[in-house]
Amino acid sequence: MSYFSLVLSCLSFLIACQVIEGCVNPFPPESFPVIKSQVFSTNGSKLMRNNKSWEFRGTNKMSHWDLNYDEISSWGMDIARECIDMKCSTDYDLQSIVSLARKKGFVVILTAFWYDSDAFPGGSTPYPGCQLLGVIPSQDTRYQAIITRWKQIAKLFANQSDVWFGIWNEPYHWDKTKTAPSSQWLFDTSSMIDSLRETGANNIVVVCGNAMGQGHEPFLEKGSELLKGRKNIVFDIHAYDTYWNIQGSAIEKILNDLNNRNIAPVLIGEFADNGSQGYETIMNSCRNTHTSLVAWLWGQFQEPFYTKFKIYCSEKRNIN
């Protein structure tokens, strides 16, 4: 075998191993320019855009299968929570999603939804086993591999402030009588955030509470401890019927209580459940408290939610 043939053979072997073991695209993307005209950060309970507080309105999206940002941009949205696989979403995949979103002026929350899903090339775990929801992160067998992948992603997008990291979608048991206590939430969340920060990336990190995202109590009970020595953290609430089918005044009280603590901004990262739940109460409460709102799921909106949320996204925002 010639030297040239040997090099080609070794290169092919390394590429094959990379693809099989980690679903990683072996070739770098051509060009993904960073747009620096907007800077996003947090300041106490405020989300900041270019040093002014800002309300975001947007949608959850699965751009692995639908890369089109044209229509959601036309609604007036400016943020997308992107569902990603922590093993099989390649660097190239993620950079492609961010690049297309960025061209429309969107912030992107790359959010850990699956691990090793067979819906992706190289993945092997069928749904629902590939999901991350409902588990205690630090006790999950996939935890270390996910942290390792997050470090890679953090380095990839380090300090690109329009790329946020949703570290774990809907952790812990959904039932509040069985879900993890706030102390467990603090341990897991601080460990994951600190691992990301070791890379030097100060991007905004978005964290769910307990009860598969519906529990806001850890934010109130342990949020101040989480923010000691840490910054650019956003609290993510998933407002579904199990715990959020309540009066608007009660929802607004919770949101105001969190805002008045001045710990971290609050984002409603999921609501509506395809338009079948009490979405108008959530929308009104967010409008009245100037809370950023992200709907579930683009491509599944139904009437009358479809039209009402489109109007909501086009409304003038309250900028402080």
Secondary structure, 3 states (H helix, E strand, C coil): CCHHHHHHHHHHHHHHHHHHHHCCCCCCCCCCCCCCCCCEEEECCEEEECCEECCCEEEEECCCCCCCCHHHHHCCCCEEEEEEECCCCCHHHHHHHHHHHHHCCCEEEEEEEECCECCCCCCCECCCCCECCCCCHHHCCCHHHHHHHHHHHHHHCCCCCCEEEECCCCCCCCCCCCCCCHHHHHHHHHHHHHHHHCCCCCCCEEEECEHHHCECHHHHHHHHHHCCCCCCEEEEEEECHHHHCCCHHHHHHHHHHHHHHCCCCEEEEEECHHHCCCHHHHHHHHHHHCCEEEECCCCCCCCCHHHHHHHHHHCCCCCC
